[in-house]
Amino acid sequence: MTTKPSDWLVFLESLEKDKKNSPVIASLLKQLKLVEINEDKIVLGYQNQGLRFFLEKRLPEIEKMLLFHFKKNLSLSLILVSRPKTKEEPLFSFSPSINDVFFRANLSEKYNFDNFAVSGTNQVAYAAAQAVADSPGSAYNPLFLYGGVGVGKTHLAQAVAKKALEKKPDLKALFCPGDQFTNELIESIRGKSTVGFRKKYRHLNLLVVDDVQFIAGKQTVQEEFFHTFNSVVSAGGQIILISDRSPSEIKNLEDRLRSRFSGGMIVDIQPPNFELRTAILLIKAREKNIAIDINAAKIIAEQITDSRALEGSLISLYARILGKKNQIDLEDVDAFFSNKKETAKKRVESGDVIKAVCSYYNIKQTRLKGERRSEDVSLPRQVAMFLLRQELKLKLEHIAFLLKRKDHTTVIHAVDKISHLLTKDPDFKEGVDKIIQLLYL
């Protein structure tokens, strides 16, 4: 049976009558112009960009309604149509909600300033982020945040973008991982659509690039990002860059980009201390409606130094008490860590030891296995050798091979040195104990 324009009107009437359907969708669909309708598809014309943005996210839902009404699959697409000059403006003007604005900017709903815990390790970064959010493009430009995994770089950068958009929703803002920028550029070159790519990025008021170090070493990508950076900044826009290392430490980064990355505010965010980890855990518990005794939270924060692992432990503990009690207490935490250590000892491998050491000292594995002998690298390397020997009982030659050392004598020296430090320095021993605890989580 042929699908006719009149069938579309009948469909709209049925939507309004059926209380199960959204009255908002029915109302908005009535504002669109029917451009084409046939056996396979329906094409609707819009004049309001906000209307398009709202409906595009709900196309699968609308297509299900079409299937139910027409008893066949019909694709629905939206196209821009010119606004008639002779007709009056519609009485209803659609404006996207603030959550729609965040979604369009590729921002996560879970990141904001309200749930960002502040302490001495991230206080400077927090203050700089607040200044940028209050005055994008004029406070610190670019704002360059760097640090290890799980220190809150992405959280803070997205919080800036959200606050800026809350104050001015019409800002053209975008959160973009470095690999996404690269992939989109490659795809635009392949599809001969670089004009559209440049229009998307070069006319932004606020651009946040996560893992910006991924663009290094790629000549065409760096060239394009250089011009994107200049275009946004010269027009008064704000750039926020996130990396796991400072601009000076990003290898194969062009000097002109390194210079621009260093031209604003560079902030090193350190791993969270005990107080901050406790605060993070309590915030996560509140967000998930999990009741936890504050002393239990402190024990977890003492045991776990990786901030991302805090949430995982919280959820695991909650799963254990679910249906039995209303709050996580000290008894639950003690039992949790005891069981964890007993079961984990059987499956810890050399890679786990190296990863735990790198996480604690906030150092990359490539540096740990590299040639540098400075104290900030050599001590973590020696700790890794010690733990591989003491915890896993690996042979000296194998440990030397794993950490790319010349021979086993280096390992013997490391084990002796760390053993001596453990007996003489209580603070150092506490750190090594935390690494061991991290191993068995």
PABAPA-177469 format. One line per field, with one value per residue (C-alpha): x, y, z; residue in one letter. Coordinates in nm, 4 decimals. Example, Ala and Ser with C-alpha at 12.3 -4.5 7.8 and 13.67 -1.06 7.14 Angstrom:
xx: [1.2300;1.3670] $
yy: [-0.4500;-0.1060] $
zz: [0.7800;0.7140] $
res: [A;S] $
end
This chain:
xx: [0.0000;0.1346;0.2179;0.0566;0.0948;-0.2470;-0.1154;0.1386;-0.1406;-0.3270;-0.0082;0.0297;-0.3318;-0.2793;0.0239;-0.1791;-0.4565;-0.2317;-0.1410;0.1513;0.3443;0.5287;0.3063;0.6244;0.7376;0.3916;0.3852;0.7308;0.6696;0.3704;0.6047;0.8035;0.7248;0.6608;0.9120;0.8871;0.7042;0.7243;0.7412;1.0863;1.1326;0.9881;1.1772;1.0835;1.2040;1.3027;1.3776;1.4833;1.8254;1.7241;1.4225;1.6458;1.8909;1.6133;1.4471;1.7643;1.8473;1.5011;1.4862;1.5036;1.2087;1.0060;1.0856;0.9445;0.6234;0.6175;0.6632;0.3755;0.1455;0.2354;0.3238;0.6484;0.9976;1.0264;1.3445;1.3025;1.5440;1.5526;1.6685;1.6974;1.4356;1.4322;1.2076;0.9164;0.9369;0.5630;0.4590;0.4621;0.7069;0.5640;0.4344;0.6384;1.0184;1.2139;1.5229;1.7446;1.7863;2.1237;2.1730;2.1196;2.3849;2.6264;2.5515;2.6201;2.9570;3.0432;3.0518;2.9803;2.6969;2.9044;3.1771;3.1278;3.2879;3.0413;3.1691;3.5390;3.7274;4.0063;4.3254;4.6856;4.7648;4.5189;4.4466;4.6364;4.4682;4.1256;4.1859;4.3104;4.0109;3.7693;3.9368;3.9077;3.5423;3.4613;3.6429;3.7073;3.9688;4.1228;4.2385;4.4898;4.5043;4.5794;4.5222;4.7455;4.6661;4.8951;4.9502;4.9163;4.6125;4.3104;4.4204;4.1138;4.2434;3.9452;3.6991;3.8358;3.8526;3.4943;3.3802;3.5246;3.3337;3.0087;3.0300;3.1086;2.8088;2.5782;2.6631;2.6426;2.4653;2.5229;2.9006;3.0399;3.2177;3.3578;3.5375;3.7538;4.0034;4.3284;4.2698;3.9224;4.0730;4.3215;4.0609;3.8204;4.0969;4.1985;3.8361;3.7861;4.0945;3.9760;3.6290;3.7547;3.5629;3.8387;3.6385;3.3688;3.6303;3.7897;3.4523;3.3736;3.6961;3.8287;3.5145;3.4818;3.4688;3.5953;3.7978;3.9041;4.1478;4.2142;4.5349;4.6790;5.0107;4.8588;4.8891;5.2698;5.4711;5.1907;5.2927;4.9599;4.7659;5.0064;4.9826;4.6022;4.5990;4.8423;4.6013;4.3019;4.4775;4.5618;4.2108;4.0350;4.2726;4.2921;3.9115;3.9085;3.8266;3.9616;4.1833;4.2187;4.4721;4.5065;4.8097;4.9944;5.3126;5.4216;5.4733;5.8515;5.8268;5.6048;5.8332;5.8099;5.5967;5.6665;5.8467;5.5803;5.3119;5.5294;5.5728;5.1977;5.1165;5.3583;5.2235;4.9454;4.9141;5.0768;4.9601;5.0945;4.8207;4.9758;4.8256;4.5668;4.6881;4.5105;4.2705;4.1728;4.1226;3.8907;3.6945;3.6705;3.5400;3.2754;3.1646;3.1344;2.9347;2.6951;2.6476;2.5585;2.3461;2.5803;2.6011;2.9533;3.1063;3.3717;3.6287;3.5670;3.6189;3.9519;4.0715;3.9876;4.1688;4.4756;4.4771;4.4142;4.6268;4.4774;4.1774;4.0013;4.0303;3.8473;3.5151;3.5602;3.6295;3.3296;3.0976;3.2444;3.1932;2.8380;2.7603;2.8753;2.6429;2.3457;2.0357;2.2185;2.2815;2.2378;2.5931;2.9507;3.1430;3.4941;3.4139;3.3125;3.6295;3.8607;3.6995;3.7121;4.0848;4.1729;3.9891;4.1318;4.4883;4.4443;4.2843;4.5032;4.8392;4.7955;4.7581;4.9874;5.2317;5.5433;5.3449;5.1180;5.4184;5.5630;5.2236;5.1666;5.5076;5.4529;5.1077;5.2367;5.5335;5.3403;5.5968;5.5574;5.6756;5.8926;6.0848;6.1138;6.2743;6.4784;6.8390;6.7896;6.9590;6.8251;6.6782;6.3179;6.3536;6.6182;6.4437;6.1089;6.3068;6.4870;6.1581;6.0205;6.3244;6.2856;5.9171;5.9681;6.2255;6.0490;5.6849;5.7110;6.0450;6.1653;6.5217;6.7689;6.8426;6.4728;6.4191;6.7099;6.5550;6.2107;6.3497;6.6046;6.9127;7.2496;7.2947;7.1731;7.4250;7.2078;6.9175;7.1269;7.2294;6.8661;6.7358;7.0064;6.9470;6.5684;6.5996;6.8263;6.5919;6.2941;6.4643;6.5893;6.3069;5.9498;5.7968;5.9619;5.8428;5.4884;5.5083;5.6331;5.3613;5.1003;5.2384;5.2113;4.8530;4.7802;4.9080;4.6437;4.3393] $
yy: [0.0000;0.3418;0.5781;0.9174;1.2656;1.2239;0.9182;1.1434;1.3666;1.0627;0.9506;1.2888;1.2756;0.9263;1.0465;1.3206;1.0797;0.8027;0.8970;0.6500;0.8685;1.1862;1.4928;1.6988;1.4892;1.5065;1.8847;1.9328;1.6993;1.9123;2.2089;2.0276;2.0383;1.7107;1.7160;1.3557;1.0356;0.7001;0.3271;0.3463;0.6829;1.0062;1.3334;1.6287;1.9871;2.2037;2.5745;2.5808;2.4250;2.3635;2.1696;1.9531;1.8922;1.7763;1.5436;1.3920;1.2309;1.0770;0.9415;0.5732;0.6318;0.8054;0.5319;0.2753;0.4800;0.4793;0.1028;0.0562;0.2833;0.1925;-0.1742;-0.1411;0.0015;0.3636;0.5675;0.9245;1.2042;1.5801;1.8459;2.2228;2.4174;2.7910;3.0067;3.1599;3.5389;3.5936;3.3874;3.5024;3.3513;3.0504;3.1259;2.8386;2.8663;2.5606;2.6082;2.3124;2.2359;2.2836;1.9049;1.9124;2.1847;1.9675;1.6677;1.8688;1.9743;1.6070;1.6666;1.3973;1.4568;1.3282;1.5967;1.9361;2.1610;2.0570;1.6973;1.7802;1.7326;1.9842;1.9502;2.0632;1.8301;1.9969;2.3337;2.5378;2.3546;2.4088;2.7817;2.8183;2.6233;2.8463;3.1569;3.0221;2.9227;3.2739;3.4452;3.2124;3.3384;3.5962;3.4310;3.1623;3.0701;2.7921;2.6179;2.3096;2.0389;1.7403;1.4523;1.0780;0.8561;0.9322;1.2672;1.4553;1.6307;1.5424;1.6073;1.9573;2.0496;1.9388;2.1266;2.4449;2.3885;2.3174;2.6277;2.8436;2.6982;2.7452;3.1148;3.1409;2.8439;2.9784;2.9340;2.7008;2.4510;2.1035;1.8375;1.6306;1.3487;1.3833;1.0600;1.1830;1.4984;1.2818;1.0355;1.3092;1.4849;1.1620;1.0910;1.4460;1.4126;1.0769;1.2129;1.5452;1.7333;1.9250;2.2465;2.1051;1.9813;2.3255;2.4931;2.2664;2.3268;2.6682;2.8600;2.7279;2.9570;2.6847;2.3783;2.1121;1.8504;1.5429;1.3378;1.6045;1.4164;1.1790;1.4373;1.4451;1.2862;1.3239;1.6027;1.6736;1.6515;1.8903;2.1303;2.1327;2.1643;2.4556;2.6486;2.5422;2.6683;3.0009;3.0494;2.9847;3.1960;3.4867;3.5074;3.5328;3.1674;2.9483;2.6410;2.3772;2.0989;1.7761;1.5476;1.2895;1.4996;1.8612;2.0246;1.9998;1.6206;1.5424;1.3766;1.4587;1.7661;2.0531;2.3451;2.5937;2.3865;2.3353;2.7124;2.7742;2.5025;2.6709;3.0211;3.0113;2.8350;2.4930;2.3006;1.9694;1.7813;1.5438;1.2094;1.2579;1.2429;1.0500;1.3318;1.3889;1.0162;1.0008;1.2999;1.1460;0.8214;1.0000;1.2014;0.8830;0.7172;1.0125;1.0143;0.6436;0.6663;0.4283;0.4743;0.4290;0.4854;0.7590;0.5406;0.2672;0.5250;0.6233;0.2622;0.2245;0.5510;0.4261;0.0972;0.2316;0.5074;0.4917;0.7273;0.5332;0.2101;0.3770;0.3704;0.0073;-0.0971;0.1008;-0.0751;-0.4173;-0.3559;-0.2358;-0.5503;-0.7605;-0.5934;-0.5436;-0.6905;-0.7603;-0.4197;-0.0503;0.0767;-0.0235;-0.0433;-0.1320;-0.5026;-0.5125;-0.3306;-0.5570;-0.8692;-0.7256;-0.6543;-0.9819;-1.1847;-0.9734;-1.0372;-1.4098;-1.4693;-1.2262;-1.3625;-1.6622;-1.4548;-1.1519;-1.1344;-0.9322;-0.6810;-0.6164;-0.5324;-0.2892;-0.1272;-0.0838;0.0777;0.3134;0.4086;0.4856;0.6931;0.8488;0.7393;0.5864;0.2273;0.3426;0.5704;0.2969;0.0689;0.3461;0.4516;0.7467;0.7095;1.0156;0.9526;1.0099;0.7142;0.4906;0.4528;0.3344;0.0993;-0.0473;-0.0872;-0.2784;-0.5078;-0.5657;-0.6549;-0.8815;-1.0680;-1.0716;-1.1060;-1.3187;-1.4915;-1.4345;-1.5151;-1.2274;-1.2665;-1.2574;-0.9405;-0.7746;-0.8753;-0.7405;-0.3987;-0.3904;-0.3910;-0.5239;-0.8027;-0.9465;-0.7550;-0.4445;-0.6385;-0.7620;-0.4038;-0.2866;-0.5584;-0.4821;-0.1069;-0.1326;-0.3865;-0.1416;0.1539;-0.0444;-0.0905;0.2674;0.4817;0.4279;0.6636;0.4756;0.1433;0.2783;0.3640;0.0183;-0.1423;0.0603;-0.0636;-0.4208;-0.3536;-0.2054;-0.5286;-0.7382;-0.5213] $
zz: [0.0000;-0.0991;0.1870;0.1218;0.2773;0.4360;0.6193;0.7931;0.9216;1.0519;1.2273;1.3996;1.5154;1.6575;1.8537;2.0187;2.1146;2.2474;2.6059;2.6049;2.3610;2.4488;2.3932;2.3457;2.0486;1.8917;1.9328;1.7827;1.4875;1.3924;1.3476;1.0754;0.7062;0.5247;0.2366;0.1131;0.2033;0.0266;0.0969;0.2603;0.4214;0.5491;0.5093;0.7282;0.6946;0.9910;1.0263;1.3931;1.4732;1.8328;1.7131;1.4944;1.7789;2.0121;1.7606;1.6106;1.9442;1.9512;1.5956;1.7046;1.9402;1.6682;1.4142;1.6578;1.6680;1.2884;1.2799;1.5242;1.3239;0.9619;1.0306;0.8333;0.8749;0.7680;0.8077;0.9265;0.8282;0.8880;0.6434;0.6661;0.4702;0.4089;0.6242;0.4295;0.4365;0.4064;0.7068;1.0636;1.3118;1.5016;1.8484;1.9938;1.9803;2.0948;2.3142;2.4087;2.7794;2.9486;2.9416;2.5660;2.5454;2.7471;2.5254;2.2108;2.3563;2.4281;2.8045;3.0624;3.3075;3.6019;3.5955;3.7619;4.0229;4.2947;4.3059;4.2606;4.5883;4.6556;4.8618;4.8456;4.5547;4.3156;4.4753;4.2156;3.9278;4.0838;4.1285;3.7701;3.6385;3.8289;3.6854;3.3296;3.3809;3.5029;3.2164;2.9187;2.6772;2.9073;3.2328;3.1322;2.7662;2.7123;3.0433;3.0330;3.2924;3.3266;3.5675;3.6122;3.5731;3.7909;3.9349;3.8045;3.4904;3.2718;3.5546;3.6105;3.2403;3.1776;3.4871;3.3342;3.0105;3.1966;3.4118;3.1073;2.9209;3.2190;3.2144;2.8362;2.6676;2.3164;2.3457;2.0807;2.3061;2.2428;2.4478;2.2147;2.2872;2.0907;1.9001;1.7956;1.6483;1.4586;1.3321;1.2216;1.0312;0.8550;0.7661;0.6331;0.4131;0.2848;0.2142;0.0754;0.3455;0.5246;0.4852;0.7135;0.9606;0.9840;1.0179;1.3123;1.5056;1.4058;1.4980;1.8538;2.1567;2.3900;2.2910;2.5417;2.4079;2.6224;2.5794;2.3527;2.3514;2.0946;1.8189;1.8569;1.5781;1.3233;1.0875;0.9174;1.2439;1.4171;1.1225;1.1426;1.5204;1.5008;1.2781;1.4903;1.8026;1.6416;1.5013;1.8333;2.0435;1.7976;1.7974;2.1774;2.2412;2.5217;2.4821;2.7575;2.7047;2.9044;2.8999;3.1051;3.0832;3.0531;2.7116;2.7509;2.8004;2.4983;2.2447;1.8721;1.9389;1.6998;1.8617;1.7556;1.9286;2.2339;2.2501;2.2314;2.4840;2.7252;2.6636;2.9220;3.2579;3.3070;3.6139;3.7436;3.9309;4.1827;4.2940;4.5709;4.9305;5.2056;5.2942;4.9315;4.8673;5.1686;5.0395;4.6907;4.8369;5.0430;4.7379;4.5299;4.8075;4.8267;4.4481;4.4531;4.7708;4.9549;5.3324;5.4680;5.8092;5.7898;5.9676;5.7126;5.4366;5.5934;5.5962;5.2277;5.1484;5.3386;5.1518;4.8019;4.6490;4.2997;4.2979;4.0216;4.2190;4.5090;4.3267;4.2242;4.5839;4.7063;4.4616;4.5470;4.9182;4.8610;4.6600;4.9580;5.2105;4.9771;5.1382;5.4674;5.6230;5.5457;5.5904;5.5102;5.8375;5.9597;5.9824;5.6168;5.5093;5.7119;5.5681;5.2163;5.2187;5.3916;5.1283;4.8484;4.9532;5.0023;4.6621;4.4724;4.5859;4.3586;4.0420;4.0750;3.7837;3.7067;3.5014;3.8001;4.0185;3.7636;3.7085;4.0841;4.1341;3.8402;3.9698;4.3191;4.2026;3.9111;3.6542;3.3077;3.2513;2.9625;3.2013;3.4641;3.2071;3.0460;3.0885;3.3246;3.6657;3.8472;4.1943;4.0824;3.8425;3.9981;4.3367;4.1902;3.9634;4.2649;4.4511;4.1522;4.1538;4.5269;4.4993;4.1999;4.4047;4.7433;4.6395;4.3256;4.3958;4.0407;3.9406;3.9401;3.5694;3.4817;3.6855;3.5061;3.1727;3.2689;3.3622;3.0776;3.3009;3.1831;3.4406;3.7693;3.9851;3.9456;4.0938;4.3875;4.4636;4.4444;4.6772;4.9337;4.9181;4.9540;5.2378;5.4216;5.3634;5.4933;5.8301;5.8586;5.7133;5.8471;5.5896;5.3050;5.4506;5.4669;5.0962;4.9980;5.2106;5.0218;4.6905;4.8161;4.9239;4.5817;4.4252;4.5949;4.5279] $
res: [M;T;T;K;P;S;D;W;L;V;F;L;E;S;L;E;K;D;K;K;N;S;P;V;I;A;S;L;L;K;Q;L;K;L;V;E;I;N;E;D;K;I;V;L;G;Y;Q;N;Q;G;L;R;F;F;L;E;K;R;L;P;E;I;E;K;M;L;L;F;H;F;K;K;N;L;S;L;S;L;I;L;V;S;R;P;K;T;K;E;E;P;L;F;S;F;S;P;S;I;N;D;V;F;F;R;A;N;L;S;E;K;Y;N;F;D;N;F;A;V;S;G;T;N;Q;V;A;Y;A;A;A;Q;A;V;A;D;S;P;G;S;A;Y;N;P;L;F;L;Y;G;G;V;G;V;G;K;T;H;L;A;Q;A;V;A;K;K;A;L;E;K;K;P;D;L;K;A;L;F;C;P;G;D;Q;F;T;N;E;L;I;E;S;I;R;G;K;S;T;V;G;F;R;K;K;Y;R;H;L;N;L;L;V;V;D;D;V;Q;F;I;A;G;K;Q;T;V;Q;E;E;F;F;H;T;F;N;S;V;V;S;A;G;G;Q;I;I;L;I;S;D;R;S;P;S;E;I;K;N;L;E;D;R;L;R;S;R;F;S;G;G;M;I;V;D;I;Q;P;P;N;F;E;L;R;T;A;I;L;L;I;K;A;R;E;K;N;I;A;I;D;I;N;A;A;K;I;I;A;E;Q;I;T;D;S;R;A;L;E;G;S;L;I;S;L;Y;A;R;I;L;G;K;K;N;Q;I;D;L;E;D;V;D;A;F;F;S;N;K;K;E;T;A;K;K;R;V;E;S;G;D;V;I;K;A;V;C;S;Y;Y;N;I;K;Q;T;R;L;K;G;E;R;R;S;E;D;V;S;L;P;R;Q;V;A;M;F;L;L;R;Q;E;L;K;L;K;L;E;H;I;A;F;L;L;K;R;K;D;H;T;T;V;I;H;A;V;D;K;I;S;H;L;L;T;K;D;P;D;F;K;E;G;V;D;K;I;I;Q;L;L;Y;L] $
end
